[in-house]
């Protein structure tokens, strides 16, 4: 808000608040929605992981790739 209304500059630093689900079904619904968005090509896997609160989507994606390679 300071940047927007007072012209303060914070460089490349930006905060993003991710609220945890209040109820268990909230997380279930969010995961289901993200699954649909990924399958339809609207969201990337990285974006979906970020949306559900994975702290390091890049590392998680790399683990997923390793698992997939091991299974194949």
GROMACS elastic network, one bead per residue, 0.5 to 0.9 nm:
[ bonds ]
;  ai    aj funct       b0    kb
    1     5     6  0.59048   500
    1     6     6  0.76780   500
    1     8     6  0.88524   500
    2     5     6  0.54028   500
    2     6     6  0.50360   500
    2     7     6  0.65275   500
    2     8     6  0.56399   500
    2     9     6  0.82672   500
    3     6     6  0.57005   500
    3     9     6  0.57519   500
    3    10     6  0.73237   500
    4     7     6  0.58802   500
    4     8     6  0.75028   500
    5     8     6  0.80447   500
    9    12     6  0.88679   500
   10    13     6  0.58189   500
   10    14     6  0.78092   500
   11    14     6  0.82893   500
   18    51     6  0.78625   500
   18    52     6  0.86206   500
   18    53     6  0.69394   500
   19    22     6  0.85378   500
   19    53     6  0.85814   500
   20    27     6  0.82496   500
   20    52     6  0.85258   500
   20    53     6  0.77293   500
   21    24     6  0.68110   500
   21    25     6  0.82407   500
   21    26     6  0.55003   500
   21    27     6  0.56778   500
   21    30     6  0.88241   500
   22    25     6  0.85795   500
   22    26     6  0.67195   500
   22    27     6  0.83385   500
   23    26     6  0.52935   500
   23    27     6  0.72335   500
   24    27     6  0.55279   500
   24    28     6  0.65809   500
   24    29     6  0.88430   500
   25    29     6  0.59692   500
   25    30     6  0.84199   500
   26    29     6  0.51511   500
   26    30     6  0.61154   500
   26    31     6  0.86166   500
   27    31     6  0.60534   500
   27    32     6  0.84637   500
   27    52     6  0.76538   500
   28    31     6  0.52459   500
   28    32     6  0.61564   500
   28    33     6  0.86130   500
   29    32     6  0.50768   500
   29    33     6  0.61058   500
   29    34     6  0.85995   500
   30    33     6  0.50742   500
   30    34     6  0.61203   500
   30    35     6  0.85072   500
   30    51     6  0.83459   500
   30    52     6  0.69894   500
   31    34     6  0.51126   500
   31    35     6  0.60322   500
   31    36     6  0.86231   500
   31    48     6  0.82318   500
   31    51     6  0.88795   500
   31    52     6  0.67846   500
   32    35     6  0.50881   500
   32    36     6  0.63319   500
   32    37     6  0.87267   500
   33    36     6  0.51905   500
   33    37     6  0.62642   500
   33    38     6  0.87385   500
   34    38     6  0.61024   500
   34    39     6  0.84875   500
   34    43     6  0.75169   500
   34    45     6  0.86890   500
   34    47     6  0.87688   500
   34    48     6  0.55213   500
   34    49     6  0.84394   500
   34    51     6  0.78685   500
   34    52     6  0.80711   500
   35    38     6  0.52289   500
   35    39     6  0.61028   500
   35    40     6  0.85522   500
   35    43     6  0.88815   500
   35    45     6  0.87506   500
   35    48     6  0.76300   500
   36    39     6  0.51371   500
   36    40     6  0.60735   500
   36    41     6  0.85401   500
   36    42     6  0.85591   500
   36    43     6  0.88457   500
   37    40     6  0.52439   500
   37    41     6  0.61759   500
   37    42     6  0.50656   500
   37    43     6  0.53049   500
   37    44     6  0.81049   500
   37    48     6  0.80397   500
   38    41     6  0.50821   500
   38    42     6  0.58984   500
   38    44     6  0.56967   500
   38    45     6  0.62331   500
   38    47     6  0.87599   500
   38    48     6  0.71293   500
   39    42     6  0.77187   500
   39    43     6  0.81584   500
   39    44     6  0.89386   500
   40    43     6  0.78476   500
   41    44     6  0.69190   500
   43    46     6  0.80156   500
   43    47     6  0.59921   500
   43    48     6  0.63966   500
   44    47     6  0.51729   500
   44    48     6  0.63040   500
   44    49     6  0.86701   500
   45    48     6  0.50630   500
   45    49     6  0.61322   500
   45    50     6  0.85616   500
   45    57     6  0.83112   500
   45    61     6  0.75679   500
   46    49     6  0.51948   500
   46    50     6  0.62189   500
   46    51     6  0.86610   500
   46    57     6  0.54520   500
   46    58     6  0.67457   500
   46    60     6  0.86082   500
   46    61     6  0.69340   500
   47    50     6  0.50271   500
   47    51     6  0.61280   500
   47    52     6  0.87723   500
   47    57     6  0.78439   500
   48    51     6  0.50105   500
   48    52     6  0.63372   500
   48    53     6  0.87053   500
   48    54     6  0.88282   500
   48    57     6  0.86502   500
   49    52     6  0.53164   500
   49    53     6  0.63488   500
   49    54     6  0.52782   500
   49    55     6  0.83316   500
   49    56     6  0.83436   500
   49    57     6  0.56197   500
   49    60     6  0.82431   500
   49    61     6  0.85669   500
   50    53     6  0.51964   500
   50    54     6  0.53829   500
   50    55     6  0.71178   500
   50    56     6  0.77575   500
   50    57     6  0.60505   500
   51    54     6  0.75509   500
   53    56     6  0.87834   500
   53    57     6  0.87765   500
   54    57     6  0.57818   500
   54    60     6  0.78469   500
   55    60     6  0.87657   500
   56    59     6  0.55387   500
   56    60     6  0.63051   500
   56    61     6  0.86514   500
   57    60     6  0.50126   500
   57    61     6  0.59223   500
   57    62     6  0.85473   500
   58    61     6  0.51009   500
   58    62     6  0.62778   500
   58    63     6  0.87561   500
   59    62     6  0.50879   500
   59    63     6  0.63205   500
   59    64     6  0.86674   500
   60    63     6  0.50601   500
   60    64     6  0.62116   500
   60    65     6  0.86857   500
   61    65     6  0.62269   500
   61    66     6  0.86822   500
   62    65     6  0.50061   500
   62    66     6  0.62426   500
   62    67     6  0.86632   500
   63    66     6  0.50356   500
   63    67     6  0.61882   500
   63    68     6  0.85552   500
   64    67     6  0.51168   500
   64    68     6  0.61224   500
   64    69     6  0.86013   500
   65    68     6  0.50542   500
   65    69     6  0.61511   500
   65    70     6  0.86187   500
   66    69     6  0.50831   500
   66    70     6  0.61551   500
   66    71     6  0.86487   500
   67    70     6  0.50506   500
   67    71     6  0.61595   500
   67    72     6  0.86126   500
   68    71     6  0.51923   500
   68    72     6  0.61772   500
   69    72     6  0.52175   500
